[in-house]
Amino acid sequence: MEKQANRAFDALGFLQLAGKMIMEYGGETFRVEETMQRMGCAFGLEDVESFAVPSGVFVSFRDEHGQVQSGVCRVRRKGTDLKKVDEVNRISRMLVGGEITKGEAYARLQQIEREKPFPTGIPRLLAGGLCAGGFAVMFQGGVQDAVLAFAVGFLVQLFSDFMDSRRMQSMVTILMGAFFSALVPTLVHDLIGGIHLEATVAGTLMPMLPGLAMTNAVQDTVREDMVSSVSHFAQAVITAALVAGGALLGSGLMRLLEGGNI
């Protein structure tokens, strides 16, 4: 009996780890459920059922001894890292295709979980700056606008990483990031002029918008997964409201400093 329980626990833990990692790093709900089902069938399990929402994954199956095993795993979002999502799916395909054993697959999953998100450190800061500068150019900004947007995006990403290291809530990070994204370009515009303010502010705000959450919400709606759809949609709306609110506070503060009305 003990050996049977260990086998069931190993299979359950494996499926939960795979589903949790996909959900944690920005994967779609249907991808989580499909991956757990395919892996469970590859183990020889029967009646594999999976259910995923943004805050947790549920899985149940009937093992080779006819016993029903089930479990729930709490999910706490760790950010967006589609590279890890792709790697988990690649392991799933290799497992289903018989290219690797269960033990090898589990070891690879644990290794992926231990890896730090990419990019980290200076590359991550540069990516944040380049993204903001590129959006500024897309909004018809000039070279000086792109340079300023790059600097602000770099600083906002630095602030975001600092807040994450202190385990501060992401909502506070988004609100304050949007605040500085509007405040700094407006301040530079008032002091030295010569920049396209709207393009610069828009460029720095764009990386904070909830594009992935909205995309997942639409996909879940199309697949009639209404629980996950409503959850992703609420996340997208709240994030967008925080971005807009932070930008409004930043611009309103500058108007007050200039002696005008908000």
C-alpha positions as semicolon CSV with decimal commas, in nm:
position;residue;x (nm);y (nm);z (nm)
1;M;0,000;0,000;0,000
2;E;0,279;0,239;0,081
3;K;0,445;0,183;-0,257
4;Q;0,113;0,244;-0,430
5;A;0,062;0,570;-0,238
6;N;0,413;0,687;-0,328
7;R;0,352;0,620;-0,697
8;A;0,019;0,803;-0,683
9;F;0,173;1,093;-0,492
10;D;0,459;1,121;-0,741
11;A;0,219;1,135;-1,034
12;L;-0,003;1,386;-0,857
13;G;0,289;1,607;-0,760
14;F;0,429;1,593;-1,111
15;L;0,102;1,699;-1,275
16;Q;0,048;1,976;-1,021
17;L;0,400;2,111;-1,072
18;A;0,363;2,119;-1,450
19;G;0,024;2,290;-1,440
20;K;0,128;2,537;-1,171
21;M;0,438;2,649;-1,362
22;I;0,244;2,716;-1,682
23;M;-0,016;2,920;-1,494
24;E;0,239;3,107;-1,283
25;Y;0,434;3,236;-1,580
26;G;0,151;3,354;-1,803
27;G;0,025;3,044;-1,985
28;E;-0,334;3,008;-2,100
29;T;-0,587;2,818;-1,891
30;F;-0,663;2,564;-2,164
31;R;-0,290;2,496;-2,203
32;V;-0,262;2,413;-1,833
33;E;-0,553;2,170;-1,845
34;E;-0,447;2,006;-2,171
35;T;-0,086;1,961;-2,053
36;M;-0,189;1,793;-1,728
37;Q;-0,430;1,562;-1,911
38;R;-0,175;1,458;-2,174
39;M;0,093;1,393;-1,914
40;G;-0,148;1,191;-1,701
41;C;-0,243;0,973;-1,997
42;A;0,127;0,926;-2,076
43;F;0,170;0,782;-1,724
44;G;-0,100;0,523;-1,796
45;L;-0,355;0,690;-1,568
46;E;-0,726;0,672;-1,644
47;D;-1,011;0,923;-1,613
48;V;-0,766;1,213;-1,595
49;E;-0,956;1,535;-1,525
50;S;-0,802;1,878;-1,479
51;F;-0,940;2,219;-1,401
52;A;-0,743;2,542;-1,382
53;V;-0,819;2,896;-1,276
54;P;-0,566;3,179;-1,236
55;S;-0,539;3,114;-0,861
56;G;-0,516;2,735;-0,859
57;V;-0,502;2,405;-1,048
58;F;-0,706;2,094;-0,974
59;V;-0,639;1,744;-1,101
60;S;-0,784;1,399;-1,041
61;F;-0,724;1,057;-1,196
62;R;-0,768;0,685;-1,147
63;D;-0,438;0,504;-1,105
64;E;-0,347;0,155;-1,225
65;H;-0,496;0,007;-0,907
66;G;-0,834;0,170;-0,961
67;Q;-0,792;0,421;-0,680
68;V;-0,903;0,779;-0,740
69;Q;-0,640;1,040;-0,653
70;S;-0,706;1,414;-0,653
71;G;-0,537;1,731;-0,538
72;V;-0,538;2,108;-0,557
73;C;-0,238;2,337;-0,591
74;R;-0,244;2,708;-0,510
75;V;-0,100;2,933;-0,780
76;R;0,068;3,265;-0,711
77;R;0,165;3,457;-1,020
78;K;0,539;3,517;-1,055
79;G;0,525;3,736;-1,365
80;T;0,547;3,659;-1,734
81;D;0,810;3,417;-1,860
82;L;0,686;3,248;-2,177
83;K;1,021;3,073;-2,216
84;K;0,941;2,859;-1,913
85;V;0,591;2,794;-2,043
86;D;0,738;2,674;-2,372
87;E;0,990;2,451;-2,194
88;V;0,719;2,283;-1,985
89;N;0,519;2,217;-2,301
90;R;0,828;2,077;-2,473
91;I;0,881;1,836;-2,184
92;S;0,515;1,736;-2,212
93;R;0,551;1,658;-2,583
94;M;0,869;1,458;-2,524
95;L;0,703;1,262;-2,244
96;V;0,396;1,181;-2,454
97;G;0,622;1,081;-2,743
98;G;0,821;0,844;-2,522
99;E;1,147;1,036;-2,568
100;I;1,208;1,075;-2,194
101;T;1,106;0,887;-1,882
102;K;0,889;1,017;-1,602
103;G;1,192;1,058;-1,375
104;E;1,384;1,258;-1,637
105;A;1,081;1,477;-1,702
106;Y;1,032;1,547;-1,331
107;A;1,400;1,637;-1,288
108;R;1,379;1,878;-1,582
109;L;1,066;2,041;-1,442
110;Q;1,238;2,098;-1,109
111;Q;1,538;2,245;-1,286
112;I;1,318;2,486;-1,483
113;E;1,141;2,591;-1,163
114;R;1,474;2,676;-0,998
115;E;1,594;2,888;-1,290
116;K;1,567;3,262;-1,253
117;P;1,333;3,447;-1,489
118;F;1,504;3,580;-1,801
119;P;1,627;3,843;-1,839
120;T;1,758;3,946;-1,499
121;G;1,972;4,233;-1,375
122;I;2,102;4,479;-1,632
123;P;1,956;4,292;-1,935
124;R;1,610;4,319;-1,778
125;L;1,655;4,691;-1,714
126;L;1,779;4,748;-2,068
127;A;1,484;4,554;-2,206
128;G;1,245;4,776;-2,012
129;G;1,415;5,088;-2,144
130;L;1,430;4,967;-2,506
131;C;1,065;4,869;-2,496
132;A;0,961;5,216;-2,374
133;G;1,188;5,389;-2,627
134;G;1,055;5,177;-2,911
135;F;0,695;5,258;-2,826
136;A;0,782;5,629;-2,812
137;V;0,912;5,609;-3,169
138;M;0,600;5,414;-3,272
139;F;0,390;5,703;-3,142
140;Q;0,581;5,937;-3,377
141;G;0,833;6,057;-3,123
142;G;1,180;6,173;-3,223
143;V;1,525;6,067;-3,110
144;Q;1,513;6,282;-2,798
145;D;1,174;6,137;-2,708
146;A;1,305;5,783;-2,748
147;V;1,609;5,860;-2,532
148;L;1,395;6,010;-2,255
149;A;1,146;5,722;-2,275
150;F;1,437;5,478;-2,255
151;A;1,568;5,648;-1,940
152;V;1,226;5,655;-1,774
153;G;1,154;5,295;-1,872
154;F;1,492;5,192;-1,731
155;L;1,416;5,366;-1,400
156;V;1,062;5,230;-1,379
157;Q;1,191;4,876;-1,435
158;L;1,456;4,935;-1,168
159;F;1,184;5,049;-0,928
160;S;0,970;4,747;-1,018
161;D;1,256;4,505;-0,952
162;F;1,326;4,675;-0,620
163;M;0,963;4,642;-0,514
164;D;0,957;4,277;-0,622
165;S;1,269;4,207;-0,416
166;R;1,086;4,349;-0,112
167;R;0,779;4,139;-0,200
168;M;0,562;4,446;-0,234
169;Q;0,229;4,405;-0,406
170;S;0,233;4,439;-0,784
171;M;-0,061;4,681;-0,778
172;V;0,147;4,932;-0,583
173;T;0,431;4,883;-0,832
174;I;0,205;4,948;-1,130
175;L;0,049;5,257;-0,972
176;M;0,383;5,412;-0,877
177;G;0,543;5,314;-1,207
178;A;0,267;5,489;-1,402
179;F;0,299;5,791;-1,169
180;F;0,670;5,833;-1,246
181;S;0,612;5,758;-1,615
182;A;0,392;6,067;-1,640
183;L;0,571;6,286;-1,386
184;V;0,928;6,265;-1,516
185;P;0,860;6,339;-1,887
186;T;0,629;6,627;-1,789
187;L;0,896;6,768;-1,560
188;V;1,163;6,745;-1,831
189;H;0,926;6,903;-2,081
190;D;0,860;7,199;-1,850
191;L;1,227;7,249;-1,766
192;I;1,398;7,218;-2,105
193;G;1,121;7,161;-2,360
194;G;1,193;7,014;-2,702
195;I;1,016;6,682;-2,654
196;H;0,692;6,534;-2,779
197;L;0,531;6,487;-2,439
198;E;0,241;6,266;-2,546
199;A;0,463;6,025;-2,738
200;T;0,711;5,998;-2,452
201;V;0,447;5,936;-2,184
202;A;0,261;5,687;-2,403
203;G;0,585;5,502;-2,474
204;T;0,669;5,466;-2,105
205;L;0,317;5,355;-2,013
206;M;0,273;5,094;-2,286
207;P;0,492;4,820;-2,127
208;M;0,273;4,829;-1,817
209;L;-0,056;4,768;-1,998
210;P;-0,217;4,424;-1,942
211;G;-0,197;4,287;-2,294
212;L;-0,137;3,925;-2,190
213;A;-0,420;3,924;-1,935
214;M;-0,663;4,065;-2,191
215;T;-0,551;3,812;-2,454
216;N;-0,605;3,526;-2,209
217;A;-0,946;3,667;-2,117
218;V;-1,054;3,668;-2,482
219;Q;-0,922;3,316;-2,540
220;D;-1,100;3,184;-2,231
221;T;-1,423;3,351;-2,343
222;V;-1,401;3,191;-2,687
223;R;-1,350;2,851;-2,522
224;E;-1,645;2,921;-2,287
225;D;-1,425;2,898;-1,978
226;M;-1,613;3,175;-1,801
227;V;-1,450;3,150;-1,456
228;S;-1,099;3,208;-1,591
229;S;-1,231;3,459;-1,844
230;V;-1,388;3,679;-1,577
231;S;-1,078;3,651;-1,359
232;H;-0,839;3,751;-1,638
233;F;-1,071;4,028;-1,752
234;A;-1,092;4,169;-1,398
235;Q;-0,713;4,158;-1,372
236;A;-0,678;4,344;-1,702
237;V;-0,933;4,612;-1,606
238;I;-0,778;4,672;-1,262
239;T;-0,427;4,694;-1,410
240;A;-0,541;4,938;-1,679
241;A;-0,719;5,148;-1,414
242;L;-0,403;5,159;-1,202
243;V;-0,194;5,267;-1,502
244;A;-0,445;5,540;-1,588
245;G;-0,475;5,648;-1,225
246;G;-0,098;5,668;-1,175
247;A;-0,054;5,872;-1,493
248;L;-0,334;6,104;-1,386
249;L;-0,174;6,158;-1,045
250;G;0,162;6,235;-1,204
251;S;0,026;6,487;-1,451
252;G;-0,206;6,636;-1,186
253;L;0,085;6,689;-0,949
254;M;0,276;6,878;-1,217
255;R;-0,022;7,102;-1,283
256;L;-0,043;7,184;-0,914
257;L;0,328;7,266;-0,906
258;E;0,278;7,495;-1,203
259;G;0,003;7,678;-1,015
260;G;-0,286;7,549;-1,223
261;N;-0,586;7,329;-1,155
262;I;-0,592;6,951;-1,179
